[in-house]
Amino acid sequence: MASKASFESMKASWTGKQRPPSPVMSDNTSSPVHSPMQQTQQTTRKSGSGSPNSSGGSPSNSQRPPSPSMGTNLPPSPRQTHRRSYGADAYSHDYVKKQSLMVNTDAKDAQTTLLNQAYPECDARSTLATNGVVWVGERDGSITIRRTDGEIAHIIERRQGAFVWCMIEVGECVWAGCSDGFIRVLSCATYRMERQFSRHAGGGGGVNALCFHAPSNTVFSGGNDFEILAWDATTCDFLRQMSGHGNAVRALACDTHRLYSGSDDATVMVWDIASGQKAPVAQWGGHAKGVHSLCVTDQHVWSGSEDATIRIWRPADGECIGVAEVHTGPVQCLLKVGDRVWSGAGDTVCVWDATHLSLLGTYVAHNGYLSNIVVLNKTTQYTLWTTASDRAIRGWRTEAPPAELVQQKTLKKLAGAEAENAKLAAENAQLRQENALMAQLRADNAALANELAQTRADAASMANLVAENAQLKSDNVALAAENAKLRADNVALVADNTQLRTDNVGLGTLRADLQALAAENAKFRNEIAALRTENGTLQADNAQLANRPREMYPPQDNTALLEELRLVRLEAADLAAKYRDSQARLADLANENHRLATRLGELEAGQGYLQDTENAHLRAEMEAMSNKLREMDIIFKSRLSLITEVFKVYKRFEGVDKRLKQGAAQDPTVSVVRDEVVGNMAVFKSVISNHYSDDELAHLGSSRHFFPATESSPARNRSP
């Protein structure tokens, strides 16, 4: 930390001629007061000569969509907690004393050399060094492939309306983030575009930053839509969207476990890569303007801002342990080079000690604002390029630290050892897998042997069950014949019973006839009694007349009397004839009545006997039929249980066959066992197909489709 004396010297250096003054806001106007150099830079930017917001550049903040809401667990935006303007006057004594780094703006790094070498013009917006060449995203939208001497080896023509804002190397490809929101993947070997895709939208949708996280094989992209998107580096599939920033995302960097993002909302956000969370786990505030560059070293995270400062953060707790205020313009570039950090802003390049956090050298290398710093190659020395808006390429060389050279050799040895270890581990894993497979095969063979023994026992039981099934079928046929006979006897008994009921109706009719004859006989008897009474009266009158003396009667004409007497006698004779006829008829009726009564008694006696005999016979037959039906039900249930057990055995054969089929691919000896199992399965299937009815198959959850019967099989010929 700086002492009070050093603070006074730094303040003098900031306000004196050693460093151009920073713009200070006037009390009477909203326009900042600029130094001559800054006025020249502002004029250049307004004229559109390659500034970030010129033609083809990213859109201004006024064109961007409204900021999404921030999470409630994050601290407020630094724009709300720390607002200040540029220049030494904007910093309090305590703030600078606690946080500013010790710097000497006139220092030069003894190990860093600016090469006095002429390079072709290069109007670079973005750069990437890979495979001994440099990919340059030109401001006209094309990509030029340049050799290390700056000469153009190949040109990739621009896509209409698209400018390349950032590039990274991923495997054998280069991912390019473009101003139209697309990410284009190009081959390092053929320079052809292999695929393109886009999900950034809003505010122009341009892709400002790309970052490759090798451990998770993930590429992150940050855009003008305030979002960070994650992509699969191999398939280019979209993985997730990470939201939290309130303005365009300008910079991305990562270490082993975390992703860091810088935004125009003046914050640095921290994201946990391993958990795949879509919200930040921390937010670092302190910059007064947007964060344009990020760099991760062994111990710290560096952030460069549009407010011309560099802040150094401790990742463990997010504390800002230092603020460097050397640059006079937005810090566009931060790059780790060995044990140093290079920063670029305006026309100045600064080299920092990344371990002791001190400024090693300051260089004015360009006549325009710096746009890129790129490492071309790394051996015992680093070779770098810087590009700026003056269309010039400056070459640099810096010594690699001895510790890093040793580390490189160690890393090569470790890489070889790791490759060998990986190979041995793969072979070991393969052997373990094969051993596990052999153990599994042995266990499966043992299980299959047990199942085969059980299957053979089941096959023997199956033969006995088949014989028992045949006997049950024969008994079933005999029972069916006997049942048919009992049904015929029952039909005959029902017919006899119907005839008896008809005879009973006839007997009722005879009883009615006998009752009518009895009534008529009584009537005849009454008439005969009346005739007898009248005949007696007539006989008495005749006797009385015969006994009277003739003299008692005067001589009269008896002709009329004789005629009357003759008529009376004729009437009496007629009545006597009628009486005799009535008597004969009465005798006939009595005989018939006796005959009918006798027949009625016989019929009644016969009917009672027949009814008793028939009822007893019917009861006996019904009891026999009930016993037979019970026996048939028991036999049916026994058959159902039998066919269920047989079907279960068949299913067990199927399971054994499936496991044997899987083991046959690994062990050819299993095929012999499987052939025997398949043969037994065929026997079982034939038995089921030819001896099971459709209803039985349906009861077992199957159908005739899976067990077709032959034309002559009992299952097909069985009556329903």
DRENMI-56457 format. One record per residue (C-alpha): residue in one letter; x negated, y negated, z negated. Coordinates in steps of 0.5 Angstrom, whole numbers, plus 2048, in hexadecimal, padded with zeros to 3 digits. Example, Ala and Ser with C-alpha at 12.3 -4.5 7.8 and 13.67 -1.06 7.14 Angstrom:
BEGIN
A7E78097F0;S7E58027F2;
***
This chain:
BEGIN
M800800800;A7FE7F9801;S7FB7F47FC;K7FE7ED7FB;A7F77EA7FE;S7F87EF804;F7FF7ED805;E7FD7E6805;S7F87E880B;M7FD7EC80F;K8027E680E;A7FD7E1811;S7FC7E6817;W8037E7818;T8047DF818;G7FE7DD81C;K7FB7DE823;Q7F97E5822;R8007E7823;P8057E4827;P80B7E2823;S8117E6823;P8187E2825;V81B7DF81F;M8227DD81F;S8247D581F;D8297D281A;N82C7CE820;T82D7D3825;S82E7DB826;S8287DB82B;P8217DE828;V81B7DA829;H8167DE82D;S80E7DD82E;P80C7DC835;M80A7E3836;Q8117E5834;Q8147E0838;T8117E383E;Q8137EA83C;Q81A7E783B;T81A7E4842;T8177EB845;R81D7EF842;K8227EA844;S8207EA84B;G8217F284B;S8197F484C;G81A7FB849;S81D7F9842;P8217FE83E;N8277FA840;S8267F9847;S8287FC84D;G82980484C;G828803845;S82C80583F;P83280083E;S8327FB839;N8367FC832;S83C7F8834;Q83D7FD839;R83D803834;P843806831;P84580482A;S841807824;P84480E821;S84580E81A;M83F810816;G840816810;T841813809;N83B817806;L83681380A;P83380C808;P83680680C;S833803812;P82C7FF811;R8307FA815;Q8347F980F;T82F7FA80A;H8287F780D;R8297F1812;R8237ED813;S8207E981A;Y8197EA81C;G8137E781A;A80F7E6813;D8147E1811;A8197E6810;Y8167EB80B;S8157EA804;H80F7EA800;D8117F07FC;Y8147F4802;V80D7F3806;K8097F4800;K80C7FB7FF;Q80D7FE806;S8097FA80B;L8037FE80D;M7FB7FC80D;V7FA7FA815;N7F57F6819;T7F77F481F;D7F07F3822;A7EE7FA820;K7EC7FF826;D7EC807825;A7E4809826;Q7E7810829;T7EC80C82E;T7EA80A835;L7EE80683A;L7EB809841;N7E9804846;Q7ED80884C;A7F1806851;Y7F8809852;P7FD809857;E803804855;C808808851;D80F80584F;A81080A84A;R81780A846;S815811842;T80F816843;L80D81D841;A807821842;T807828844;N80382E847;G7FD828849;V80282384C;V80681E84A;W80E81D84B;V81081684C;G81781384C;E81680D850;R81B807850;D81D808857;G82080F854;S81C814857;I817818854;T810818856;I80B81E854;R80481B853;R7FD81E853;T7F981C84D;D7F5817852;G7FC813853;E7FD81585A;I80481885C;A80481F85D;H80C82085E;I81281C85E;I81981E85B;E81E81985F;R82381685A;R82A818859;Q82F81385B;G83080E856;A82C812851;F82581084D;V821814849;W821811842;C81D81783E;M81A81E840;I81782483C;E81482B83D;V81883183C;G81583783E;E813837845;C818831846;V81982A845;W81F827842;A821820845;G82681C841;C829817846;S82D810846;D833814849;G834818843;F83181E846;I82C823844;R82882684A;V82382C849;L81E82C84E;S819832850;C81183084E;A80F834854;T814832859;Y81682C857;R81D82E859;M82382C855;E826833852;R82C83084E;Q82F82A84C;F835829846;S838823842;R83C82283C;H83A81B83A;A83F81683B;G84180F839;G83D80983A;G83A80B840;G83881283E;G83181183F;V82C81683C;N827812838;A823818834;L82181F835;C81E82482F;F81C82B830;H81C82F829;A81883682B;P81A83A825;S82283A826;N82183982E;T82583382E;V82582C832;F82882682F;S82A820833;G82C819830;G830814835;N83480E835;D83A811833;F83781182C;E83781982B;I83281E82B;L83382482F;A83082B82E;W82E830834;D82C837834;A825836838;T82583D83C;T82C83D83E;C82E83583E;D83483783A;F837831836;L83783382E;R83982D82A;Q83A826829;M837822824;S83B81B822;G83981681D;H835810820;G83980A822;N835808828;A83180B82E;V82C81082C;R82580E82E;A82081382B;L82081A829;A81A81E825;C81A824821;D81682981D;T81783081B;H81D82F817;R820828819;L82282481E;Y82181C81E;S825817822;G82480F823;S82A80B825;D82C804827;D82F804821;A82980381D;T82980981A;V82581081A;M829816818;V82781D816;W82A823818;D82982A816;I82882F81C;A828836819;S82F835816;G83283281C;Q83682C819;K83982781D;A838822818;P83281F815;V82F82180F;A82B81A80E;Q82B813810;W82580E810;G826807810;G821801810;H8207FF817;A8247F8819;K8257FA820;G826801825;V821806824;H81D80882B;S81880D829;L816812824;C810817823;V80F81C81E;T80881E81B;D806823816;Q80981F810;H80D819812;V812817817;W81181081B;S81680C81E;G815806823;S81A801823;E81D7FB827;D81B7F7821;A8147F8823;T8127FC81D;I81080381C;R813806815;I81080C812;W81481180F;R81381780A;P81881D80C;A818820806;D81C81A802;G81D815808;E819810805;C81680B809;I80F80B807;G80C80580C;V80E800811;A8097FE816;E80A7F7819;V8057F681F;H8097F6825;T80D7F0828;G8127F482C;P8167FA82C;V81280082A;Q814805830;C80F80A82F;L80C80E829;L80881482B;K804819826;V7FD81A829;G7F981F825;D7F881C81E;R7FA815821;V801811823;W80180D829;S806807829;G80880382F;A80C7FD82F;G80C7F7834;D8057F7837;T8017FA831;V7FF80182F;C7FE802828;V7FA808825;W7FB80A81E;D7F880F819;A7FE814818;T7FB817811;H7F981080E;L7FE80C811;S7F9807814;L7F980381A;L7F280581E;G7F3801824;T7F77FC828;Y7F77FB830;V7FA7F7835;A7FA7FB83B;H7FF7F983F;N8037F2842;G80A7F5841;Y80D7F883B;L80B7FF83A;S81080583C;N80C80C83B;I80680F838;V80581683A;V7FF81B839;L7FC81E83F;N7F882483C;K7F5826836;T7EE829835;T7E8826831;Q7EB81F833;Y7F281D834;T7F481983B;L7FA81583B;W7FE81083F;T80280A83E;T807807843;A80A800842;S80E7FB846;D8087F884A;R8087FF84E;A80180184B;I7FF807849;R7F9807843;G7F580D842;W7F280E83B;R7EE813837;T7ED815830;E7E981A82C;A7ED820829;P7EC820822;P7E7826820;A7EC82981C;E7F182A821;L7EC82D826;V7EB832821;Q7F2833820;Q7F3834827;K7EE839827;T7F183C821;L7F883B825;K7F683F82B;K7F3845827;L7F9845823;A7FD845829;G7FA84B82B;A7FA84E825;E80284C825;A80384F82C;E7FF85682A;N803856823;A80A854827;K80885A82C;L80685F826;A80C85D822;A81185E829;E80D865829;N80E866822;A816864822;Q816869828;L81386E825;R81886D81F;Q81E86D823;E81C873826;N81A877820;A82187481D;L824877824;M82187D823;A82387E81B;Q82A87C81E;L82A881823;R82888681E;A82D885819;D83288581F;N82F88C821;A83088E81A;A83788B81A;L83988E821;A83689581F;N83B895819;E84189381D;L83F898822;A83F89D81C;Q84689A81A;T84889A821;R8468A2822;A84A8A381C;D85089F81E;A8508A3825;A8508A9821;S8568A781D;M8598A4824;A8598AB827;N85D8AD821;L8618A8821;V8638A9828;A8648B0827;E8698AE821;N86C8A9826;A86D8AE82B;Q8718B3826;L8758AD823;K8778AB82A;S8798B382B;D87D8B2824;N8808AC827;V8828AF82D;A8868B5829;L8898B0825;A88B8AC82A;A88F8B282D;E8928B4827;N8948AD826;A8978AD82D;K89B8B482B;L89D8B1824;R8A08AB828;A8A48B082D;D8A78B3827;N8A98AD824;V8AC8AB82B;A8B08B282A;L8B28B0823;V8B58AA825;A8B98AD82B;D8BC8B2826;N8BD8AC821;T8C18A8826;Q8C58AF828;L8C78B0821;R8C98A9820;T8CD8AA827;D8D08B0824;N8D28AC81D;V8D68A7821;G8DA8AD825;L8DB8B081E;G8DE8A981C;T8E38A9822;L8E58B0820;R8E78AE819;A8EB8A881C;D8EF8AD821;L8F08B281B;Q8F38AC817;A8F78AB81C;L8FA8B281D;A8FB8B2816;A8FF8AC816;E9038AF81C;N9048B6818;A9078B2812;K90C8AE817;F90E8B581A;R90F8B8813;N9148B2811;E9188B3818;I9188BB816;A91B8B980F;A9208B4812;L9228BA817;R9238BF812;T9278BA80D;E92C8B9813;N92C8C0815;G92E8C280E;T9338BD80E;L9368BF815;Q9368C6812;A93A8C480C;D93F8C1810;N9408C7815;A9418CB80F;Q9468C780C;L94A8C6813;A94A8CE813;N94D8CF80D;R9538CA80D;P9598CE80F;R95B8CD816;E9628CB814;M95F8C5810;Y95E8C2817;P9648C081B;P9638C3822;Q95F8BE826;D95B8BD82C;N9548C082A;T9518BF831;A94E8B882F;L94C8BB828;L9498C182C;E9458BD830;E9438B982B;L9418BF827;R93D8C282D;L9398BB82E;V9378BC826;R9358C3828;L9318C182E;E92E8BB82A;A92D8C0824;A9298C5829;D9258C082C;L9238BE825;A9218C5823;A91D8C582A;K91A8BF828;Y9198C2821;R9168C8823;D9118C4828;S90F8BF822;Q90E8C581E;A9098C8824;R9068C2825;L9058C181D;A9028C881D;D8FD8C6823;L8FB8C0820;A8FA8C3819;N8F68C881D;E8F28C3820;N8F18BF81A;H8EE8C5816;R8EA8C681C;L8E88BF81C;A8E78BF815;T8E38C5815;R8DE8C281B;L8DE8BC817;G8DB8BF811;E8D68C3815;L8D48BD818;E8D38B9812;A8CF8BF80F;G8CB8C0815;Q8CA8B8815;G8C78B880E;Y8C38BE80F;L8C08BB816;Q8BF8B4812;D8BC8B780C;T8B78BC811;E8B68B6816;N8B48B1810;A8AF8B680D;H8AC8B8813;L8AC8B0815;R8A98AF80E;A8A48B480F;E8A28B2816;M8A18AB814;E89D8AD80E;A8988B1813;M8988AB818;S8968A6813;N8918AB810;K88E8AC818;L88E8A4818;R88A8A3812;E8858A8815;M8858A581B;D88489E818;I87E8A1814;I87B8A481A;F87C89D81E;K879899818;S87389F818;R87289E81F;L87289681F;S86D897819;L86989C81D;I869898824;T867891820;E86189581D;V85F897824;F860890826;K85B88E821;V856893822;Y85689182A;K855889828;R84F88B823;F84C88F829;E84D88882D;G84A884828;V844889828;D84388982F;K84388182F;R83D88182A;L83A88782E;K83A883834;Q83787D831;G83188282E;A830885835;A82D87F838;Q82887F833;D827887832;P82888C838;T829892833;V82F88F830;S832890837;V833897836;V837896830;R83B891833;D83D897839;E83F89C834;V843896830;V846894837;G84889B838;N84C89C832;M84F895833;A85289883A;V85489E836;F85889A831;K85B895837;S85D89B83B;V86189E835;I864897833;S86689683A;N86989D83B;H86D89E835;Y86F897832;S875894834;D87688D836;D87A88C82F;E87488F82C;L86F88B830;A87388482E;H873886827;L86B886827;G86B87F82A;S869882831;S86D884838;R86D88983D;H868884841;F86288683D;F86488D83D;P867890843;A86A897843;T86A89C849;E87089E84D;S8718A5849;S86F8A2842;P8748A383C;A87489C83B;R87689A842;N87C8A0842;R87E89F83B;S88589D83B;P887896837;
***
